[in-house]
Amino acid sequence: MEAVNYSTFRTNLKDYLDRVTDDYETLIVTRKNEKNVVIISADEYDNLMENVHLLGNEANRRRLMESKKQLEEGLAASRNLLETD
């Protein structure tokens, strides 16, 4: 994660935005009033929102934690998603 002041960010806007999107870099833009901004790519944002949604539901969270536990204990089974004849 990199931090850059507002003036430097503004001067090099394209370069910083390319780094955020191409390299999945998180960027903090600092401001004099201490109201800093975090910049992430749309893909990163979508991923965060999906995780918030999945973990925000108690039933989903329990199911995911149980699946994780089974995997860690070697109890996971591999299955084909599509049956072929």
PyMOL Python script that loads the backbone (N, CA, C, O; Angstrom):
from pymol import cmd

cmd.read_pdbstr("""\
ATOM      1  N   MET A   1       0.844  -1.164   0.000  1.00  0.00           N
ATOM      2  CA  MET A   1       0.000   0.000   0.000  1.00  0.00           C
ATOM      3  C   MET A   1       0.895   1.234   0.000  1.00  0.00           C
ATOM      4  O   MET A   1       1.845   1.336   0.776  1.00  0.00           O
ATOM      5  N   GLU A   2       0.575   2.142  -0.867  1.00  0.00           N
ATOM      6  CA  GLU A   2       1.369   3.363  -1.010  1.00  0.00           C
ATOM      7  C   GLU A   2       0.528   4.568  -0.600  1.00  0.00           C
ATOM      8  O   GLU A   2      -0.688   4.582  -0.788  1.00  0.00           O
ATOM      9  N   ALA A   3       1.180   5.565  -0.044  1.00  0.00           N
ATOM     10  CA  ALA A   3       0.516   6.825   0.292  1.00  0.00           C
ATOM     11  C   ALA A   3       1.176   7.940  -0.506  1.00  0.00           C
ATOM     12  O   ALA A   3       2.398   7.980  -0.653  1.00  0.00           O
ATOM     13  N   VAL A   4       0.355   8.838  -1.013  1.00  0.00           N
ATOM     14  CA  VAL A   4       0.853   9.953  -1.814  1.00  0.00           C
ATOM     15  C   VAL A   4       0.018  11.188  -1.478  1.00  0.00           C
ATOM     16  O   VAL A   4      -1.181  11.081  -1.219  1.00  0.00           O
ATOM     17  N   ASN A   5       0.647  12.348  -1.482  1.00  0.00           N
ATOM     18  CA  ASN A   5      -0.137  13.552  -1.186  1.00  0.00           C
ATOM     19  C   ASN A   5      -0.965  13.950  -2.408  1.00  0.00           C
ATOM     20  O   ASN A   5      -0.701  13.534  -3.536  1.00  0.00           O
ATOM     21  N   TYR A   6      -1.961  14.761  -2.137  1.00  0.00           N
ATOM     22  CA  TYR A   6      -2.925  15.147  -3.159  1.00  0.00           C
ATOM     23  C   TYR A   6      -2.272  15.797  -4.377  1.00  0.00           C
ATOM     24  O   TYR A   6      -2.627  15.485  -5.514  1.00  0.00           O
ATOM     25  N   SER A   7      -1.330  16.687  -4.145  1.00  0.00           N
ATOM     26  CA  SER A   7      -0.689  17.404  -5.261  1.00  0.00           C
ATOM     27  C   SER A   7       0.069  16.456  -6.175  1.00  0.00           C
ATOM     28  O   SER A   7      -0.024  16.561  -7.398  1.00  0.00           O
ATOM     29  N   THR A   8       0.819  15.529  -5.586  1.00  0.00           N
ATOM     30  CA  THR A   8       1.564  14.548  -6.381  1.00  0.00           C
ATOM     31  C   THR A   8       0.604  13.632  -7.124  1.00  0.00           C
ATOM     32  O   THR A   8       0.832  13.300  -8.288  1.00  0.00           O
ATOM     33  N   PHE A   9      -0.463  13.225  -6.459  1.00  0.00           N
ATOM     34  CA  PHE A   9      -1.472  12.376  -7.092  1.00  0.00           C
ATOM     35  C   PHE A   9      -2.075  13.080  -8.303  1.00  0.00           C
ATOM     36  O   PHE A   9      -2.187  12.488  -9.376  1.00  0.00           O
ATOM     37  N   ARG A  10      -2.458  14.321  -8.136  1.00  0.00           N
ATOM     38  CA  ARG A  10      -3.073  15.091  -9.222  1.00  0.00           C
ATOM     39  C   ARG A  10      -2.118  15.226 -10.407  1.00  0.00           C
ATOM     40  O   ARG A  10      -2.532  15.094 -11.559  1.00  0.00           O
ATOM     41  N   THR A  11      -0.840  15.490 -10.122  1.00  0.00           N
ATOM     42  CA  THR A  11       0.149  15.665 -11.186  1.00  0.00           C
ATOM     43  C   THR A  11       0.372  14.371 -11.965  1.00  0.00           C
ATOM     44  O   THR A  11       0.613  14.406 -13.172  1.00  0.00           O
ATOM     45  N   ASN A  12       0.292  13.236 -11.281  1.00  0.00           N
ATOM     46  CA  ASN A  12       0.581  11.934 -11.897  1.00  0.00           C
ATOM     47  C   ASN A  12      -0.649  11.029 -11.907  1.00  0.00           C
ATOM     48  O   ASN A  12      -0.529   9.815 -11.742  1.00  0.00           O
ATOM     49  N   LEU A  13      -1.805  11.602 -12.095  1.00  0.00           N
ATOM     50  CA  LEU A  13      -3.070  10.880 -11.984  1.00  0.00           C
ATOM     51  C   LEU A  13      -3.106   9.594 -12.803  1.00  0.00           C
ATOM     52  O   LEU A  13      -3.414   8.532 -12.263  1.00  0.00           O
ATOM     53  N   LYS A  14      -2.801   9.670 -14.083  1.00  0.00           N
ATOM     54  CA  LYS A  14      -2.874   8.483 -14.940  1.00  0.00           C
ATOM     55  C   LYS A  14      -1.956   7.378 -14.437  1.00  0.00           C
ATOM     56  O   LYS A  14      -2.370   6.221 -14.364  1.00  0.00           O
ATOM     57  N   ASP A  15      -0.726   7.713 -14.091  1.00  0.00           N
ATOM     58  CA  ASP A  15       0.222   6.700 -13.616  1.00  0.00           C
ATOM     59  C   ASP A  15      -0.288   6.005 -12.352  1.00  0.00           C
ATOM     60  O   ASP A  15      -0.211   4.782 -12.238  1.00  0.00           O
ATOM     61  N   TYR A  16      -0.804   6.781 -11.415  1.00  0.00           N
ATOM     62  CA  TYR A  16      -1.305   6.181 -10.177  1.00  0.00           C
ATOM     63  C   TYR A  16      -2.534   5.315 -10.430  1.00  0.00           C
ATOM     64  O   TYR A  16      -2.650   4.226  -9.868  1.00  0.00           O
ATOM     65  N   LEU A  17      -3.447   5.785 -11.266  1.00  0.00           N
ATOM     66  CA  LEU A  17      -4.638   4.994 -11.560  1.00  0.00           C
ATOM     67  C   LEU A  17      -4.282   3.717 -12.310  1.00  0.00           C
ATOM     68  O   LEU A  17      -4.896   2.675 -12.082  1.00  0.00           O
ATOM     69  N   ASP A  18      -3.297   3.786 -13.202  1.00  0.00           N
ATOM     70  CA  ASP A  18      -2.841   2.573 -13.888  1.00  0.00           C
ATOM     71  C   ASP A  18      -2.273   1.568 -12.892  1.00  0.00           C
ATOM     72  O   ASP A  18      -2.534   0.371 -13.005  1.00  0.00           O
ATOM     73  N   ARG A  19      -1.507   2.037 -11.928  1.00  0.00           N
ATOM     74  CA  ARG A  19      -0.954   1.132 -10.908  1.00  0.00           C
ATOM     75  C   ARG A  19      -2.063   0.470 -10.098  1.00  0.00           C
ATOM     76  O   ARG A  19      -2.000  -0.720  -9.790  1.00  0.00           O
ATOM     77  N   VAL A  20      -3.065   1.248  -9.762  1.00  0.00           N
ATOM     78  CA  VAL A  20      -4.178   0.718  -8.974  1.00  0.00           C
ATOM     79  C   VAL A  20      -4.910  -0.368  -9.751  1.00  0.00           C
ATOM     80  O   VAL A  20      -5.234  -1.418  -9.196  1.00  0.00           O
ATOM     81  N   THR A  21      -5.171  -0.122 -11.027  1.00  0.00           N
ATOM     82  CA  THR A  21      -5.940  -1.094 -11.807  1.00  0.00           C
ATOM     83  C   THR A  21      -5.095  -2.231 -12.356  1.00  0.00           C
ATOM     84  O   THR A  21      -5.543  -3.378 -12.362  1.00  0.00           O
ATOM     85  N   ASP A  22      -3.892  -1.944 -12.814  1.00  0.00           N
ATOM     86  CA  ASP A  22      -3.061  -2.976 -13.444  1.00  0.00           C
ATOM     87  C   ASP A  22      -2.348  -3.863 -12.429  1.00  0.00           C
ATOM     88  O   ASP A  22      -2.186  -5.061 -12.660  1.00  0.00           O
ATOM     89  N   ASP A  23      -1.925  -3.291 -11.316  1.00  0.00           N
ATOM     90  CA  ASP A  23      -1.130  -4.029 -10.325  1.00  0.00           C
ATOM     91  C   ASP A  23      -1.910  -4.322  -9.050  1.00  0.00           C
ATOM     92  O   ASP A  23      -1.339  -4.814  -8.077  1.00  0.00           O
ATOM     93  N   TYR A  24      -3.197  -4.028  -9.044  1.00  0.00           N
ATOM     94  CA  TYR A  24      -4.041  -4.208  -7.851  1.00  0.00           C
ATOM     95  C   TYR A  24      -3.408  -3.563  -6.621  1.00  0.00           C
ATOM     96  O   TYR A  24      -3.424  -4.125  -5.525  1.00  0.00           O
ATOM     97  N   GLU A  25      -2.855  -2.380  -6.828  1.00  0.00           N
ATOM     98  CA  GLU A  25      -2.222  -1.610  -5.762  1.00  0.00           C
ATOM     99  C   GLU A  25      -3.293  -0.770  -5.066  1.00  0.00           C
ATOM    100  O   GLU A  25      -4.151  -0.182  -5.724  1.00  0.00           O
ATOM    101  N   THR A  26      -3.238  -0.718  -3.750  1.00  0.00           N
ATOM    102  CA  THR A  26      -4.109   0.174  -2.989  1.00  0.00           C
ATOM    103  C   THR A  26      -3.353   1.471  -2.764  1.00  0.00           C
ATOM    104  O   THR A  26      -2.178   1.458  -2.399  1.00  0.00           O
ATOM    105  N   LEU A  27      -4.022   2.581  -2.980  1.00  0.00           N
ATOM    106  CA  LEU A  27      -3.370   3.880  -2.874  1.00  0.00           C
ATOM    107  C   LEU A  27      -4.122   4.754  -1.872  1.00  0.00           C
ATOM    108  O   LEU A  27      -5.346   4.870  -1.935  1.00  0.00           O
ATOM    109  N   ILE A  28      -3.386   5.361  -0.955  1.00  0.00           N
ATOM    110  CA  ILE A  28      -3.961   6.336  -0.034  1.00  0.00           C
ATOM    111  C   ILE A  28      -3.545   7.718  -0.511  1.00  0.00           C
ATOM    112  O   ILE A  28      -2.357   7.998  -0.678  1.00  0.00           O
ATOM    113  N   VAL A  29      -4.527   8.577  -0.728  1.00  0.00           N
ATOM    114  CA  VAL A  29      -4.247   9.962  -1.093  1.00  0.00           C
ATOM    115  C   VAL A  29      -4.432  10.788   0.178  1.00  0.00           C
ATOM    116  O   VAL A  29      -5.528  10.870   0.733  1.00  0.00           O
ATOM    117  N   THR A  30      -3.334  11.398   0.624  1.00  0.00           N
ATOM    118  CA  THR A  30      -3.377  12.183   1.858  1.00  0.00           C
ATOM    119  C   THR A  30      -3.752  13.624   1.550  1.00  0.00           C
ATOM    120  O   THR A  30      -3.422  14.160   0.493  1.00  0.00           O
ATOM    121  N   ARG A  31      -4.451  14.236   2.501  1.00  0.00           N
ATOM    122  CA  ARG A  31      -4.899  15.618   2.344  1.00  0.00           C
ATOM    123  C   ARG A  31      -4.566  16.396   3.610  1.00  0.00           C
ATOM    124  O   ARG A  31      -4.419  15.813   4.684  1.00  0.00           O
ATOM    125  N   LYS A  32      -4.451  17.692   3.482  1.00  0.00           N
ATOM    126  CA  LYS A  32      -4.072  18.542   4.611  1.00  0.00           C
ATOM    127  C   LYS A  32      -5.053  18.453   5.772  1.00  0.00           C
ATOM    128  O   LYS A  32      -4.649  18.522   6.932  1.00  0.00           O
ATOM    129  N   ASN A  33      -6.322  18.302   5.473  1.00  0.00           N
ATOM    130  CA  ASN A  33      -7.342  18.269   6.518  1.00  0.00           C
ATOM    131  C   ASN A  33      -7.504  16.886   7.154  1.00  0.00           C
ATOM    132  O   ASN A  33      -8.434  16.662   7.928  1.00  0.00           O
ATOM    133  N   GLU A  34      -6.606  15.969   6.829  1.00  0.00           N
ATOM    134  CA  GLU A  34      -6.592  14.595   7.344  1.00  0.00           C
ATOM    135  C   GLU A  34      -7.812  13.781   6.926  1.00  0.00           C
ATOM    136  O   GLU A  34      -8.095  12.746   7.530  1.00  0.00           O
ATOM    137  N   LYS A  35      -8.529  14.224   5.918  1.00  0.00           N
ATOM    138  CA  LYS A  35      -9.631  13.445   5.357  1.00  0.00           C
ATOM    139  C   LYS A  35      -9.087  12.683   4.155  1.00  0.00           C
ATOM    140  O   LYS A  35      -9.396  12.992   3.005  1.00  0.00           O
ATOM    141  N   ASN A  36      -8.273  11.686   4.452  1.00  0.00           N
ATOM    142  CA  ASN A  36      -7.601  10.911   3.410  1.00  0.00           C
ATOM    143  C   ASN A  36      -8.591  10.051   2.638  1.00  0.00           C
ATOM    144  O   ASN A  36      -9.700   9.782   3.102  1.00  0.00           O
ATOM    145  N   VAL A  37      -8.173   9.629   1.463  1.00  0.00           N
ATOM    146  CA  VAL A  37      -8.992   8.817   0.578  1.00  0.00           C
ATOM    147  C   VAL A  37      -8.203   7.570   0.199  1.00  0.00           C
ATOM    148  O   VAL A  37      -6.999   7.640  -0.048  1.00  0.00           O
ATOM    149  N   VAL A  38      -8.885   6.432   0.154  1.00  0.00           N
ATOM    150  CA  VAL A  38      -8.276   5.183  -0.304  1.00  0.00           C
ATOM    151  C   VAL A  38      -8.816   4.886  -1.694  1.00  0.00           C
ATOM    152  O   VAL A  38     -10.025   4.926  -1.923  1.00  0.00           O
ATOM    153  N   ILE A  39      -7.913   4.589  -2.615  1.00  0.00           N
ATOM    154  CA  ILE A  39      -8.304   4.284  -3.988  1.00  0.00           C
ATOM    155  C   ILE A  39      -7.956   2.828  -4.274  1.00  0.00           C
ATOM    156  O   ILE A  39      -6.817   2.395  -4.097  1.00  0.00           O
ATOM    157  N   ILE A  40      -8.971   2.080  -4.722  1.00  0.00           N
ATOM    158  CA  ILE A  40      -8.786   0.687  -5.132  1.00  0.00           C
ATOM    159  C   ILE A  40      -9.467   0.512  -6.485  1.00  0.00           C
ATOM    160  O   ILE A  40     -10.287   1.337  -6.888  1.00  0.00           O
ATOM    161  N   SER A  41      -9.124  -0.564  -7.178  1.00  0.00           N
ATOM    162  CA  SER A  41      -9.744  -0.823  -8.477  1.00  0.00           C
ATOM    163  C   SER A  41     -11.195  -1.267  -8.290  1.00  0.00           C
ATOM    164  O   SER A  41     -11.591  -1.692  -7.205  1.00  0.00           O
ATOM    165  N   ALA A  42     -11.970  -1.163  -9.349  1.00  0.00           N
ATOM    166  CA  ALA A  42     -13.360  -1.618  -9.312  1.00  0.00           C
ATOM    167  C   ALA A  42     -13.423  -3.114  -9.027  1.00  0.00           C
ATOM    168  O   ALA A  42     -14.323  -3.563  -8.317  1.00  0.00           O
ATOM    169  N   ASP A  43     -12.482  -3.898  -9.566  1.00  0.00           N
ATOM    170  CA  ASP A  43     -12.446  -5.341  -9.288  1.00  0.00           C
ATOM    171  C   ASP A  43     -12.243  -5.609  -7.804  1.00  0.00           C
ATOM    172  O   ASP A  43     -12.914  -6.467  -7.230  1.00  0.00           O
ATOM    173  N   GLU A  44     -11.315  -4.876  -7.175  1.00  0.00           N
ATOM    174  CA  GLU A  44     -11.072  -5.033  -5.741  1.00  0.00           C
ATOM    175  C   GLU A  44     -12.318  -4.649  -4.942  1.00  0.00           C
ATOM    176  O   GLU A  44     -12.681  -5.329  -3.982  1.00  0.00           O
ATOM    177  N   TYR A  45     -12.958  -3.572  -5.339  1.00  0.00           N
ATOM    178  CA  TYR A  45     -14.173  -3.125  -4.661  1.00  0.00           C
ATOM    179  C   TYR A  45     -15.267  -4.185  -4.761  1.00  0.00           C
ATOM    180  O   TYR A  45     -15.907  -4.516  -3.763  1.00  0.00           O
ATOM    181  N   ASP A  46     -15.481  -4.717  -5.963  1.00  0.00           N
ATOM    182  CA  ASP A  46     -16.495  -5.757  -6.155  1.00  0.00           C
ATOM    183  C   ASP A  46     -16.205  -6.966  -5.276  1.00  0.00           C
ATOM    184  O   ASP A  46     -17.119  -7.540  -4.685  1.00  0.00           O
ATOM    185  N   ASN A  47     -14.930  -7.355  -5.189  1.00  0.00           N
ATOM    186  CA  ASN A  47     -14.532  -8.473  -4.346  1.00  0.00           C
ATOM    187  C   ASN A  47     -14.861  -8.196  -2.881  1.00  0.00           C
ATOM    188  O   ASN A  47     -15.402  -9.059  -2.190  1.00  0.00           O
ATOM    189  N   LEU A  48     -14.538  -7.003  -2.413  1.00  0.00           N
ATOM    190  CA  LEU A  48     -14.846  -6.632  -1.027  1.00  0.00           C
ATOM    191  C   LEU A  48     -16.348  -6.681  -0.758  1.00  0.00           C
ATOM    192  O   LEU A  48     -16.779  -7.193   0.274  1.00  0.00           O
ATOM    193  N   MET A  49     -17.137  -6.153  -1.678  1.00  0.00           N
ATOM    194  CA  MET A  49     -18.588  -6.136  -1.485  1.00  0.00           C
ATOM    195  C   MET A  49     -19.168  -7.550  -1.483  1.00  0.00           C
ATOM    196  O   MET A  49     -20.105  -7.837  -0.737  1.00  0.00           O
ATOM    197  N   GLU A  50     -18.613  -8.433  -2.314  1.00  0.00           N
ATOM    198  CA  GLU A  50     -19.069  -9.823  -2.321  1.00  0.00           C
ATOM    199  C   GLU A  50     -18.766 -10.485  -0.983  1.00  0.00           C
ATOM    200  O   GLU A  50     -19.599 -11.214  -0.443  1.00  0.00           O
ATOM    201  N   ASN A  51     -17.575 -10.233  -0.448  1.00  0.00           N
ATOM    202  CA  ASN A  51     -17.218 -10.790   0.859  1.00  0.00           C
ATOM    203  C   ASN A  51     -18.109 -10.242   1.961  1.00  0.00           C
ATOM    204  O   ASN A  51     -18.528 -10.988   2.846  1.00  0.00           O
ATOM    205  N   VAL A  52     -18.402  -8.956   1.920  1.00  0.00           N
ATOM    206  CA  VAL A  52     -19.304  -8.358   2.910  1.00  0.00           C
ATOM    207  C   VAL A  52     -20.669  -9.031   2.831  1.00  0.00           C
ATOM    208  O   VAL A  52     -21.275  -9.340   3.858  1.00  0.00           O
ATOM    209  N   HIS A  53     -21.149  -9.256   1.618  1.00  0.00           N
ATOM    210  CA  HIS A  53     -22.447  -9.903   1.435  1.00  0.00           C
ATOM    211  C   HIS A  53     -22.425 -11.336   1.971  1.00  0.00           C
ATOM    212  O   HIS A  53     -23.316 -11.734   2.721  1.00  0.00           O
ATOM    213  N   LEU A  54     -21.414 -12.102   1.586  1.00  0.00           N
ATOM    214  CA  LEU A  54     -21.350 -13.505   2.003  1.00  0.00           C
ATOM    215  C   LEU A  54     -21.185 -13.656   3.509  1.00  0.00           C
ATOM    216  O   LEU A  54     -21.816 -14.516   4.123  1.00  0.00           O
ATOM    217  N   LEU A  55     -20.346 -12.831   4.099  1.00  0.00           N
ATOM    218  CA  LEU A  55     -20.086 -12.956   5.530  1.00  0.00           C
ATOM    219  C   LEU A  55     -21.096 -12.184   6.374  1.00  0.00           C
ATOM    220  O   LEU A  55     -21.128 -12.341   7.594  1.00  0.00           O
ATOM    221  N   GLY A  56     -21.909 -11.362   5.746  1.00  0.00           N
ATOM    222  CA  GLY A  56     -22.900 -10.585   6.478  1.00  0.00           C
ATOM    223  C   GLY A  56     -24.128 -11.385   6.864  1.00  0.00           C
ATOM    224  O   GLY A  56     -24.930 -10.932   7.680  1.00  0.00           O
ATOM    225  N   ASN A  57     -24.284 -12.550   6.297  1.00  0.00           N
ATOM    226  CA  ASN A  57     -25.407 -13.424   6.596  1.00  0.00           C
ATOM    227  C   ASN A  57     -24.910 -14.541   7.509  1.00  0.00           C
ATOM    228  O   ASN A  57     -23.977 -15.262   7.157  1.00  0.00           O
ATOM    229  N   GLU A  58     -25.523 -14.685   8.668  1.00  0.00           N
ATOM    230  CA  GLU A  58     -25.070 -15.670   9.664  1.00  0.00           C
ATOM    231  C   GLU A  58     -25.053 -17.095   9.104  1.00  0.00           C
ATOM    232  O   GLU A  58     -24.107 -17.842   9.355  1.00  0.00           O
ATOM    233  N   ALA A  59     -26.078 -17.477   8.354  1.00  0.00           N
ATOM    234  CA  ALA A  59     -26.131 -18.834   7.795  1.00  0.00           C
ATOM    235  C   ALA A  59     -24.982 -19.057   6.808  1.00  0.00           C
ATOM    236  O   ALA A  59     -24.342 -20.109   6.830  1.00  0.00           O
ATOM    237  N   ASN A  60     -24.720 -18.078   5.948  1.00  0.00           N
ATOM    238  CA  ASN A  60     -23.594 -18.194   5.007  1.00  0.00           C
ATOM    239  C   ASN A  60     -22.275 -18.302   5.746  1.00  0.00           C
ATOM    240  O   ASN A  60     -21.426 -19.127   5.408  1.00  0.00           O
ATOM    241  N   ARG A  61     -22.110 -17.461   6.760  1.00  0.00           N
ATOM    242  CA  ARG A  61     -20.858 -17.456   7.520  1.00  0.00           C
ATOM    243  C   ARG A  61     -20.620 -18.814   8.188  1.00  0.00           C
ATOM    244  O   ARG A  61     -19.507 -19.337   8.153  1.00  0.00           O
ATOM    245  N   ARG A  62     -21.665 -19.382   8.796  1.00  0.00           N
ATOM    246  CA  ARG A  62     -21.527 -20.704   9.440  1.00  0.00           C
ATOM    247  C   ARG A  62     -21.168 -21.777   8.418  1.00  0.00           C
ATOM    248  O   ARG A  62     -20.295 -22.610   8.659  1.00  0.00           O
ATOM    249  N   ARG A  63     -21.856 -21.748   7.267  1.00  0.00           N
ATOM    250  CA  ARG A  63     -21.595 -22.749   6.228  1.00  0.00           C
ATOM    251  C   ARG A  63     -20.163 -22.637   5.714  1.00  0.00           C
ATOM    252  O   ARG A  63     -19.491 -23.651   5.523  1.00  0.00           O
ATOM    253  N   LEU A  64     -19.694 -21.407   5.487  1.00  0.00           N
ATOM    254  CA  LEU A  64     -18.323 -21.209   5.016  1.00  0.00           C
ATOM    255  C   LEU A  64     -17.300 -21.662   6.054  1.00  0.00           C
ATOM    256  O   LEU A  64     -16.298 -22.287   5.704  1.00  0.00           O
ATOM    257  N   MET A  65     -17.540 -21.356   7.317  1.00  0.00           N
ATOM    258  CA  MET A  65     -16.610 -21.759   8.379  1.00  0.00           C
ATOM    259  C   MET A  65     -16.582 -23.280   8.537  1.00  0.00           C
ATOM    260  O   MET A  65     -15.523 -23.861   8.775  1.00  0.00           O
ATOM    261  N   GLU A  66     -17.735 -23.919   8.406  1.00  0.00           N
ATOM    262  CA  GLU A  66     -17.792 -25.380   8.488  1.00  0.00           C
ATOM    263  C   GLU A  66     -17.055 -26.011   7.302  1.00  0.00           C
ATOM    264  O   GLU A  66     -16.332 -26.992   7.473  1.00  0.00           O
ATOM    265  N   SER A  67     -17.235 -25.459   6.122  1.00  0.00           N
ATOM    266  CA  SER A  67     -16.522 -25.965   4.943  1.00  0.00           C
ATOM    267  C   SER A  67     -15.017 -25.793   5.099  1.00  0.00           C
ATOM    268  O   SER A  67     -14.248 -26.685   4.743  1.00  0.00           O
ATOM    269  N   LYS A  68     -14.599 -24.658   5.626  1.00  0.00           N
ATOM    270  CA  LYS A  68     -13.174 -24.411   5.864  1.00  0.00           C
ATOM    271  C   LYS A  68     -12.614 -25.419   6.856  1.00  0.00           C
ATOM    272  O   LYS A  68     -11.520 -25.949   6.661  1.00  0.00           O
ATOM    273  N   LYS A  69     -13.361 -25.681   7.911  1.00  0.00           N
ATOM    274  CA  LYS A  69     -12.926 -26.651   8.926  1.00  0.00           C
ATOM    275  C   LYS A  69     -12.776 -28.044   8.305  1.00  0.00           C
ATOM    276  O   LYS A  69     -11.786 -28.732   8.555  1.00  0.00           O
ATOM    277  N   GLN A  70     -13.750 -28.455   7.503  1.00  0.00           N
ATOM    278  CA  GLN A  70     -13.682 -29.762   6.849  1.00  0.00           C
ATOM    279  C   GLN A  70     -12.471 -29.850   5.932  1.00  0.00           C
ATOM    280  O   GLN A  70     -11.792 -30.876   5.898  1.00  0.00           O
ATOM    281  N   LEU A  71     -12.197 -28.797   5.197  1.00  0.00           N
ATOM    282  CA  LEU A  71     -11.042 -28.774   4.307  1.00  0.00           C
ATOM    283  C   LEU A  71      -9.750 -28.909   5.102  1.00  0.00           C
ATOM    284  O   LEU A  71      -8.867 -29.682   4.731  1.00  0.00           O
ATOM    285  N   GLU A  72      -9.637 -28.161   6.193  1.00  0.00           N
ATOM    286  CA  GLU A  72      -8.433 -28.213   7.028  1.00  0.00           C
ATOM    287  C   GLU A  72      -8.242 -29.580   7.676  1.00  0.00           C
ATOM    288  O   GLU A  72      -7.109 -29.991   7.925  1.00  0.00           O
ATOM    289  N   GLU A  73      -9.332 -30.287   7.950  1.00  0.00           N
ATOM    290  CA  GLU A  73      -9.264 -31.611   8.567  1.00  0.00           C
ATOM    291  C   GLU A  73      -9.141 -32.727   7.535  1.00  0.00           C
ATOM    292  O   GLU A  73      -9.137 -33.905   7.892  1.00  0.00           O
ATOM    293  N   GLY A  74      -9.042 -32.367   6.269  1.00  0.00           N
ATOM    294  CA  GLY A  74      -8.888 -33.362   5.214  1.00  0.00           C
ATOM    295  C   GLY A  74     -10.168 -34.102   4.893  1.00  0.00           C
ATOM    296  O   GLY A  74     -10.119 -35.203   4.344  1.00  0.00           O
ATOM    297  N   LEU A  75     -11.299 -33.535   5.215  1.00  0.00           N
ATOM    298  CA  LEU A  75     -12.579 -34.196   4.994  1.00  0.00           C
ATOM    299  C   LEU A  75     -13.281 -33.734   3.722  1.00  0.00           C
ATOM    300  O   LEU A  75     -14.423 -34.120   3.472  1.00  0.00           O
ATOM    301  N   ALA A  76     -12.616 -32.918   2.920  1.00  0.00           N
ATOM    302  CA  ALA A  76     -13.224 -32.405   1.691  1.00  0.00           C
ATOM    303  C   ALA A  76     -13.236 -33.487   0.622  1.00  0.00           C
ATOM    304  O   ALA A  76     -12.337 -34.326   0.561  1.00  0.00           O
ATOM    305  N   ALA A  77     -14.254 -33.461  -0.212  1.00  0.00           N
ATOM    306  CA  ALA A  77     -14.372 -34.419  -1.302  1.00  0.00           C
ATOM    307  C   ALA A  77     -14.433 -33.669  -2.622  1.00  0.00           C
ATOM    308  O   ALA A  77     -15.050 -32.608  -2.715  1.00  0.00           O
ATOM    309  N   SER A  78     -13.790 -34.222  -3.639  1.00  0.00           N
ATOM    310  CA  SER A  78     -13.805 -33.628  -4.964  1.00  0.00           C
ATOM    311  C   SER A  78     -14.947 -34.246  -5.764  1.00  0.00           C
ATOM    312  O   SER A  78     -15.135 -35.463  -5.753  1.00  0.00           O
ATOM    313  N   ARG A  79     -15.708 -33.401  -6.457  1.00  0.00           N
ATOM    314  CA  ARG A  79     -16.823 -33.892  -7.270  1.00  0.00           C
ATOM    315  C   ARG A  79     -16.829 -33.158  -8.596  1.00  0.00           C
ATOM    316  O   ARG A  79     -16.407 -32.004  -8.677  1.00  0.00           O
ATOM    317  N   ASN A  80     -17.308 -33.828  -9.637  1.00  0.00           N
ATOM    318  CA  ASN A  80     -17.494 -33.181 -10.930  1.00  0.00           C
ATOM    319  C   ASN A  80     -18.751 -32.333 -10.880  1.00  0.00           C
ATOM    320  O   ASN A  80     -19.755 -32.727 -10.287  1.00  0.00           O
ATOM    321  N   LEU A  81     -18.691 -31.178 -11.499  1.00  0.00           N
ATOM    322  CA  LEU A  81     -19.862 -30.319 -11.526  1.00  0.00           C
ATOM    323  C   LEU A  81     -20.892 -30.788 -12.541  1.00  0.00           C
ATOM    324  O   LEU A  81     -22.094 -30.616 -12.339  1.00  0.00           O
ATOM    325  N   LEU A  82     -20.423 -31.377 -13.623  1.00  0.00           N
ATOM    326  CA  LEU A  82     -21.326 -31.870 -14.656  1.00  0.00           C
ATOM    327  C   LEU A  82     -21.140 -33.366 -14.818  1.00  0.00           C
ATOM    328  O   LEU A  82     -20.017 -33.861 -14.922  1.00  0.00           O
ATOM    329  N   GLU A  83     -22.250 -34.074 -14.838  1.00  0.00           N
ATOM    330  CA  GLU A  83     -22.205 -35.514 -15.073  1.00  0.00           C
ATOM    331  C   GLU A  83     -22.167 -35.754 -16.579  1.00  0.00           C
ATOM    332  O   GLU A  83     -22.920 -35.134 -17.330  1.00  0.00           O
ATOM    333  N   THR A  84     -21.289 -36.656 -17.017  1.00  0.00           N
ATOM    334  CA  THR A  84     -21.216 -37.004 -18.434  1.00  0.00           C
ATOM    335  C   THR A  84     -21.558 -38.471 -18.598  1.00  0.00           C
ATOM    336  O   THR A  84     -21.245 -39.295 -17.739  1.00  0.00           O
ATOM    337  N   ASP A  85     -22.206 -38.788 -19.714  1.00  0.00           N
ATOM    338  CA  ASP A  85     -22.586 -40.185 -19.986  1.00  0.00           C
ATOM    339  C   ASP A  85     -21.587 -40.866 -20.853  1.00  0.00           C
ATOM    340  O   ASP A  85     -21.751 -42.042 -21.179  1.00  0.00           O
TER     341      ASP A  85
END
""", "prot")
cmd.dss("prot")
cmd.show_as("cartoon", "prot")
cmd.util.cbc("prot")
cmd.orient("prot")
